[in-house]
């Protein structure tokens, strides 16, 4: 999720387990430690544009790395806060609590988090909350500020409880959206091979529902009211990319690095790949991540990879962020969000 949400949750969690005399410092340390895992975004390469996809939400987000990351956070802030705690290890406890909230919160989104690295490279995505959701973040932020000003453990615990309840409600909303999507697919004569619903930006009401049927990917928006009403907005479909065949074709052309990169991008996108057009290079082939679009009914991707026809054996593919928000997209999105 966004850094503010991560820091606020880490601060609330650490403060909730502290004593009153150390609660302000514990909250500050929890906030700071919860931000630390996202330093992996600086692992980048000008030559390999997919490198940051490999490492973002990887080792710094894994369960086994949490004690190490917390130790780093404690060493960084020890000289500032050491007078507030009985010992170094007491401070370490709150850093560990804050750091440990980060990866599970990321796993609640749809991006994918390698919680079990190095034992597994599975990208865990529970799809219960949007990457940015003000209804989650703003109440937690307000409660944290009040708790810090009043040095109140009770208020902090109320904020932490709110965060857990909101995330749990997101699982309920996701399951409702997936059930509605499956029923809709069945009504269309489809038998989904795999199916998932992902919350759209800023809310847990409007979901992007995608499924695979007969070698095609289908997308529909599912609006799930907080009470009972469910509404489907029909979308479109695209042919599923045969990833193994594509990799073999690239190898036969001598584009061995591009073949490897397609496999890397397929892993990142959980195999939801399809062919798209690259308007800036008509001779290139391009593959998009079907999980994301600016509108939950559209098939134009948020990001894709492009492979020029004359790419050499050792050259990497190009990673491209595709879309910009305009007034028409924004208005269409808001109409669906409000159920119009």
PLY file of the C-alpha trace (Angstrom):
ply
format ascii 1.0
element vertex 340
property float x
property float y
property float z
element edge 339
property int vertex1
property int vertex2
end_header
0.00 0.00 0.00
0.97 3.66 0.00
3.70 4.71 2.49
1.33 6.71 4.71
-0.94 3.70 5.26
2.07 1.52 6.03
3.53 3.96 8.53
0.25 4.65 10.28
-0.54 0.96 10.73
2.97 0.27 12.02
2.68 3.14 14.47
-0.71 2.02 15.77
0.43 -1.58 16.18
3.65 -0.70 18.04
1.90 1.82 20.28
-0.85 -0.70 21.09
1.69 -3.05 22.68
3.66 -0.42 24.61
3.49 1.03 28.11
2.25 4.56 28.69
5.70 6.05 29.45
7.11 4.79 26.14
4.01 4.94 23.98
4.92 8.06 21.96
8.41 6.78 21.13
7.04 3.31 20.40
4.53 4.77 17.95
7.24 6.79 16.22
9.55 3.79 15.92
6.73 1.57 14.66
5.85 4.19 12.04
9.45 4.47 10.83
10.11 0.72 10.82
6.95 0.08 8.80
8.32 2.28 6.01
11.66 0.49 5.77
10.66 -2.52 3.59
9.77 -0.27 0.66
13.38 0.86 0.30
13.56 -2.04 -2.15
12.08 0.31 -4.80
15.58 1.75 -5.20
16.85 -1.56 -6.59
16.70 -0.57 -10.25
18.71 -0.78 -13.44
18.76 1.49 -16.46
19.61 -1.56 -18.58
17.00 -3.92 -17.15
13.65 -2.18 -16.66
12.09 -5.28 -15.05
14.63 -5.47 -12.24
12.51 -3.46 -9.83
9.57 -5.82 -10.45
11.76 -8.73 -9.37
12.83 -7.10 -6.10
9.92 -4.90 -5.05
7.97 -6.78 -2.36
10.55 -9.55 -2.37
13.19 -10.22 0.31
12.52 -7.07 2.37
8.88 -8.18 2.63
9.47 -11.82 3.52
8.65 -13.24 6.92
12.20 -14.52 7.48
13.67 -11.06 6.83
11.44 -9.26 9.35
13.80 -9.72 12.36
16.72 -8.44 10.27
14.80 -5.45 8.96
13.66 -4.58 12.49
17.25 -4.78 13.71
18.35 -2.34 11.00
15.55 0.04 11.97
16.53 -0.16 15.65
20.19 0.55 14.94
19.23 3.59 12.88
17.07 5.20 15.60
18.80 3.91 18.75
20.80 7.07 19.41
17.65 9.24 19.17
15.26 7.20 21.31
17.53 5.20 23.64
16.60 7.29 26.70
12.91 6.42 26.25
13.38 2.66 26.68
14.73 0.33 29.31
16.95 -1.48 26.82
17.97 -1.81 23.19
15.87 -4.96 22.89
12.79 -3.19 24.21
13.11 -0.72 21.35
13.78 -3.60 18.97
10.44 -5.16 19.98
8.50 -2.11 18.76
10.55 -1.88 15.58
9.77 -5.54 14.92
6.04 -4.99 15.48
6.01 -2.02 13.10
8.12 -3.75 10.47
6.01 -6.92 10.66
2.80 -5.05 9.76
4.15 -3.99 6.37
4.20 -7.20 4.34
0.82 -8.58 5.49
-0.80 -5.25 4.64
0.82 -5.35 1.19
-0.39 -8.93 0.76
-3.95 -7.68 1.32
-3.66 -5.80 -1.99
-3.63 -7.35 -5.47
-0.04 -6.51 -6.49
1.61 -9.61 -5.06
4.02 -9.96 -2.10
6.65 -12.69 -1.65
5.92 -13.43 1.99
7.66 -16.81 1.94
10.89 -15.91 0.12
13.39 -17.63 -0.16
11.42 -20.85 0.28
8.82 -19.83 -2.30
8.61 -17.10 -4.93
4.80 -17.11 -4.84
3.38 -13.59 -4.99
0.68 -13.57 -2.31
-2.29 -11.31 -3.18
-5.42 -11.52 -1.02
-7.28 -8.75 -2.90
-9.05 -7.36 0.17
-8.02 -3.70 -0.05
-7.01 -1.23 -2.75
-3.41 -0.05 -2.94
-4.72 3.39 -1.93
-7.90 3.49 0.18
-8.73 6.68 2.12
-11.44 4.90 4.14
-8.70 2.72 5.59
-5.93 5.28 5.92
-7.60 8.49 7.09
-9.41 7.08 10.16
-6.21 5.28 11.19
-4.20 8.49 10.74
-6.62 10.61 12.77
-6.73 8.01 15.55
-2.92 7.76 15.62
-2.53 11.54 15.91
-5.06 11.69 18.76
-3.44 8.74 20.51
0.02 10.32 20.23
-1.17 13.71 21.51
-3.01 12.19 24.46
-0.48 9.41 25.05
-3.41 7.02 25.06
-2.94 3.28 24.61
-6.72 2.72 24.52
-7.20 5.04 21.54
-4.26 3.44 19.74
-5.75 0.00 20.26
-9.08 1.25 18.92
-7.28 2.41 15.77
-5.48 -0.90 15.37
-8.77 -2.73 15.85
-10.40 -0.52 13.21
-7.67 -1.43 10.73
-8.18 -5.16 11.35
-11.97 -4.86 11.03
-11.71 -2.87 7.80
-9.31 -5.35 6.23
-11.51 -8.25 7.34
-14.54 -6.57 5.79
-12.51 -6.31 2.57
-12.27 -10.10 2.46
-16.06 -10.29 2.77
-16.48 -7.80 -0.07
-14.00 -9.67 -2.25
-15.79 -12.98 -1.70
-19.15 -11.39 -2.53
-17.70 -9.93 -5.73
-16.19 -13.28 -6.77
-19.46 -15.13 -6.14
-21.39 -12.55 -8.17
-18.83 -12.75 -10.98
-19.01 -16.55 -11.06
-22.81 -16.43 -11.23
-22.63 -13.88 -14.05
-20.10 -15.98 -15.97
-22.36 -19.02 -15.63
-25.33 -17.01 -16.90
-23.27 -16.23 -20.01
-22.61 -19.92 -20.61
-19.03 -19.68 -19.39
-17.14 -22.08 -17.14
-14.27 -20.08 -15.59
-10.95 -21.92 -15.49
-9.74 -19.37 -12.94
-11.45 -16.31 -11.54
-10.60 -13.41 -9.27
-11.93 -10.00 -8.23
-9.66 -7.11 -7.29
-10.73 -3.84 -5.61
-10.41 -0.76 -7.78
-8.57 2.31 -6.55
-9.77 4.19 -3.42
-12.56 1.80 -2.36
-13.77 -1.72 -1.56
-17.08 -1.37 -3.40
-16.15 -1.52 -7.10
-14.12 -4.57 -8.16
-12.38 -5.54 -11.37
-13.56 -9.10 -12.00
-11.51 -11.23 -14.38
-11.72 -14.87 -15.37
-10.42 -17.27 -18.02
-12.77 -19.24 -20.27
-11.86 -21.16 -23.43
-8.43 -19.54 -23.84
-9.81 -16.03 -23.44
-9.70 -13.55 -20.57
-12.96 -11.83 -19.69
-13.37 -8.69 -17.61
-16.42 -7.18 -15.93
-16.84 -4.64 -13.15
-18.66 -5.81 -10.03
-20.15 -3.19 -7.73
-20.80 -4.65 -4.28
-22.75 -2.37 -1.95
-21.97 -2.52 1.75
-25.50 -3.78 2.30
-27.13 -6.06 -0.30
-27.16 -4.66 -3.83
-24.74 -6.11 -6.41
-24.43 -4.72 -9.93
-22.43 -6.05 -12.90
-21.00 -3.76 -15.58
-20.25 -5.83 -18.68
-16.76 -5.55 -20.06
-14.87 -7.24 -22.85
-12.58 -10.19 -23.57
-9.15 -10.80 -25.12
-7.29 -13.94 -26.26
-5.05 -15.46 -23.60
-1.37 -15.33 -24.46
0.28 -18.71 -24.90
3.28 -17.86 -22.75
5.33 -21.00 -23.40
4.89 -20.71 -27.16
5.83 -17.03 -27.03
9.00 -17.82 -25.11
9.95 -20.53 -27.58
9.30 -18.22 -30.54
11.58 -15.57 -29.05
14.31 -18.12 -28.48
14.03 -19.30 -32.08
14.55 -15.69 -33.20
17.71 -15.46 -31.10
16.11 -13.09 -28.57
17.10 -15.17 -25.58
17.04 -12.37 -22.99
13.60 -11.26 -24.17
12.37 -14.84 -23.69
13.63 -14.77 -20.10
12.01 -11.37 -19.54
8.63 -12.59 -20.77
8.83 -15.36 -18.18
9.70 -12.83 -15.48
6.80 -10.57 -16.45
4.45 -13.55 -16.59
5.42 -14.48 -13.03
4.88 -10.91 -11.87
1.42 -10.77 -13.50
0.39 -14.22 -12.22
0.26 -15.44 -15.86
-2.48 -12.93 -16.83
-0.75 -11.90 -20.07
-2.26 -10.92 -23.41
-1.14 -9.17 -26.60
-1.57 -5.39 -26.77
-0.61 -2.69 -29.27
2.32 -0.36 -28.66
1.37 2.91 -30.33
4.91 4.26 -30.10
6.43 1.30 -32.00
4.11 -0.45 -34.43
6.75 -3.06 -35.33
7.20 -4.20 -31.73
5.20 -6.90 -30.03
3.80 -6.05 -26.62
2.21 -7.97 -23.77
0.04 -6.46 -21.04
-0.89 -7.36 -17.49
-4.64 -8.07 -17.62
-5.10 -7.59 -13.87
-5.03 -3.80 -14.06
-6.64 -1.04 -16.11
-7.77 2.49 -15.33
-11.35 1.31 -15.74
-12.45 -2.06 -14.30
-14.31 -2.92 -17.53
-11.49 -2.15 -19.97
-8.78 -4.31 -21.51
-6.13 -1.59 -21.96
-3.38 -2.31 -19.42
-1.84 -0.04 -16.84
1.57 -1.43 -17.79
3.05 -3.71 -20.42
6.34 -4.89 -21.89
7.43 -4.10 -25.45
9.81 -6.19 -27.58
11.22 -4.45 -30.67
11.54 -6.66 -33.74
15.30 -6.06 -33.94
16.07 -6.67 -30.30
19.45 -8.38 -29.90
20.06 -11.57 -27.95
21.33 -9.82 -24.81
18.96 -6.85 -24.75
16.13 -6.59 -22.25
12.52 -5.80 -23.07
11.10 -2.37 -22.30
8.66 -1.90 -19.42
6.06 0.81 -20.11
3.47 2.49 -17.93
0.66 2.91 -20.39
-2.22 5.04 -19.22
-2.98 8.54 -18.07
-6.18 9.62 -16.33
-8.34 12.03 -18.32
-11.73 13.53 -17.55
-13.63 10.94 -19.58
-12.01 8.01 -17.76
-12.56 9.70 -14.42
-16.25 10.35 -15.14
-16.85 6.78 -16.33
-15.17 5.42 -13.25
-17.19 7.61 -10.89
-20.45 6.59 -12.55
-19.68 2.93 -11.88
-18.46 3.65 -8.36
-21.72 5.44 -7.48
-23.83 2.79 -9.20
-25.15 4.94 -12.03
0 1
1 2
2 3
3 4
4 5
5 6
6 7
7 8
8 9
9 10
10 11
11 12
12 13
13 14
14 15
15 16
16 17
17 18
18 19
19 20
20 21
21 22
22 23
23 24
24 25
25 26
26 27
27 28
28 29
29 30
30 31
31 32
32 33
33 34
34 35
35 36
36 37
37 38
38 39
39 40
40 41
41 42
42 43
43 44
44 45
45 46
46 47
47 48
48 49
49 50
50 51
51 52
52 53
53 54
54 55
55 56
56 57
57 58
58 59
59 60
60 61
61 62
62 63
63 64
64 65
65 66
66 67
67 68
68 69
69 70
70 71
71 72
72 73
73 74
74 75
75 76
76 77
77 78
78 79
79 80
80 81
81 82
82 83
83 84
84 85
85 86
86 87
87 88
88 89
89 90
90 91
91 92
92 93
93 94
94 95
95 96
96 97
97 98
98 99
99 100
100 101
101 102
102 103
103 104
104 105
105 106
106 107
107 108
108 109
109 110
110 111
111 112
112 113
113 114
114 115
115 116
116 117
117 118
118 119
119 120
120 121
121 122
122 123
123 124
124 125
125 126
126 127
127 128
128 129
129 130
130 131
131 132
132 133
133 134
134 135
135 136
136 137
137 138
138 139
139 140
140 141
141 142
142 143
143 144
144 145
145 146
146 147
147 148
148 149
149 150
150 151
151 152
152 153
153 154
154 155
155 156
156 157
157 158
158 159
159 160
160 161
161 162
162 163
163 164
164 165
165 166
166 167
167 168
168 169
169 170
170 171
171 172
172 173
173 174
174 175
175 176
176 177
177 178
178 179
179 180
180 181
181 182
182 183
183 184
184 185
185 186
186 187
187 188
188 189
189 190
190 191
191 192
192 193
193 194
194 195
195 196
196 197
197 198
198 199
199 200
200 201
201 202
202 203
203 204
204 205
205 206
206 207
207 208
208 209
209 210
210 211
211 212
212 213
213 214
214 215
215 216
216 217
217 218
218 219
219 220
220 221
221 222
222 223
223 224
224 225
225 226
226 227
227 228
228 229
229 230
230 231
231 232
232 233
233 234
234 235
235 236
236 237
237 238
238 239
239 240
240 241
241 242
242 243
243 244
244 245
245 246
246 247
247 248
248 249
249 250
250 251
251 252
252 253
253 254
254 255
255 256
256 257
257 258
258 259
259 260
260 261
261 262
262 263
263 264
264 265
265 266
266 267
267 268
268 269
269 270
270 271
271 272
272 273
273 274
274 275
275 276
276 277
277 278
278 279
279 280
280 281
281 282
282 283
283 284
284 285
285 286
286 287
287 288
288 289
289 290
290 291
291 292
292 293
293 294
294 295
295 296
296 297
297 298
298 299
299 300
300 301
301 302
302 303
303 304
304 305
305 306
306 307
307 308
308 309
309 310
310 311
311 312
312 313
313 314
314 315
315 316
316 317
317 318
318 319
319 320
320 321
321 322
322 323
323 324
324 325
325 326
326 327
327 328
328 329
329 330
330 331
331 332
332 333
333 334
334 335
335 336
336 337
337 338
338 339
